[in-house]
Amino acid sequence: MQIEQYLDALLLLMVSIAAINDLATRRIPNRLLLVGLAGALVLHGLSVDPGAALLSALGGMLLGLAIFLPFYLVRGMAAGDVKMMAVVGFFTGPADAFQIIVLTWCAGGVMALLLVVLRSRVKAALVNIGHMLFGIFVPGTKLSDTAPAQSVGSMPYGLAIAFGTIVVLVTHYG
């Protein structure tokens, strides 16, 4: 088995555990992400070209962090989701991380719409989106000024990240 297959197997295991835990507790354990990150670091270090593998891993991690961190800063996403996407990016590198991010956004959007509609929270969700957009697009706005009026409920975004990751992994082998 090649290093890439070990990486994919470990990544699949990590996102599956994270998704199940997020569904059950609305938390993604830091310990799980650290173990995944350490495993990926070791496997990248054992690859044929460890320098290139680690550089690509760092690129994927930075991409995941850079794209998800702004959502955390405007209170649109939890810190565990940001950390999970950064670790997923470390496993995959930037090209696959970008595909995972796009698929995650699609899955997360569908999940959010379903939850908002099922909870009858459409009006509150639209108000909250307005607050977030205001904080992003109006210069000089403090984060405290963009706090949502009320939460429409938490969402296990780790499930969406796992979905995006699994779809990309399946396309590698399918």
N, C-alpha and C positions, 0 to 999 in steps of 0.2 A: 504494500500500500504506500502510495506517495504521500509526502508531507501535506499536500493540498487536501487530500482526502481525510487525513487526521484533523486538519484545521476545520474542514466542513463538518465533520462528525462532532467535534467539540463545540462548534458554533451552534449546531442544531440542538445539541443537548442543553447548552446554556440558554438559548432563547426560549426553548420549550419550558424549562424550569422557571425562567423569569415570567413568562406569560401565565403559567399556572399560579405562581405566587401572586402576581399582580391581580389576577381574577379573584383570588381568595382573600387577599389582605390589602389590596391597593398599594402595595409596596414592592419595589425591586431591591433585593438585598445587596448591599455594597460588597459583602463577602463573596457572593456569587459572581459579581462583575470582576472583582479582583482575581479570583481563581481563574476565570475565563481569560482575563488579560494576561495573567502569568503563563497560562498554558499556551496561549497564542504567541507570546514572546519567545518561549522555549522552542516552539515548533518553527517559527520564522527563523530563529537562530540556527536551526538544524537544516534549513533548506539549502539547495544547491548554491544559491547566491544570497547569503544572509544579509549582506549590506543592502542590496536592492530590495529584498523582502521586507526588512525593517523600515526602510525609507518609504516604501509603498504603504506599509501598515500605519506609519505615522501620518502619512497623507490622508489615509482613510479616516483615521481617528480625528484629525483636525477638521476634515470636511463634516463629519457627523456632528462634532461639537459646534462648529461655526454655524451650521444651518439650524440646529435645534436650540442652541443657547438663547437666541433672541426671543423665542417663544416662552422660555422659562422666565426671562427678565420682565416680560409683560404679564406674567402670571397665567399664561395660557397652557403651560405644561409643567409637569413635576420634574424635580432634579433627577430622580431615578431614570426617567425616560431619556433625558439628555445624556446621562452617563452610559446608559445601555446602548444608545445609538453610537456614541463615541467608541465603545468597546467593539460593537459590531463592525464599525469602520476599520478598527485595528485588525480584525480578523481578515477582512475582505480586500482592503485597499480602496482607493478613491473611486474607481470606475464602478465596481459592484456596490459600494456604499451609496453612490448616487442613485443607482437603480433601486436599491432597497429603500432609500428615503422617499423616492417618488411613489413606490408601491405602498409604503407605510402611510403616506399622506392620503392616498386613495382609500385604503382600508380604514384609517382613522376618521376620515370624513364620513364614510358610510356609517361607521359605528356611532359617531357623534350625532348624525342626523337621526338615526334610529333611537338613540337614548333620549334626545331632546323631544322627539315626537311622542315616544312611549310614555315619557314623564310629563307631557303637556307643559313643556317649558320653553316653547318657541319664542315668545315675547322676551323673556328674561335672557335667552341666548343671544338674541339680536342686540339687546342693550349692551351685553357684555362684549360682543364683537365690536360694537361702536366704541366702547371704552378702550379696547386694545388698539384699534386702528388710530384713534386719537393720539394715544401715547407714542405710536410709531411715527406718524406723519406730521405732528405738530412740534416744531422745534422748541426746546426749552421746557417741555413738559416733564414734570417729575413723575417717577414711577408711582408714587403715592397718590397722584392725581388720577391715575388710570385704573385704580382698583375697581374690580367689577362690583356692581351694586349688590348682587347676590349670586351665589354659586348655583349653577343648574345641575350640579352633581359631578362627582368624579367619574373618570373613565379609565379603564385599564389599558392605557396606551401601549403597554408592553406587549399586549396581544396583537396590536397593529404592527409593531416592529417585528414580532415573531412571524406574522403573516408575510410581510414584505421579504424578510430574510429567507423564509422557507421557499417562497416562489422563485427567488433568484437561485437558490441552491438546487431546486428541482430542475431549472432550465439548464444548469451545468451538466446534469446527468441524464436528462430526459430526451 
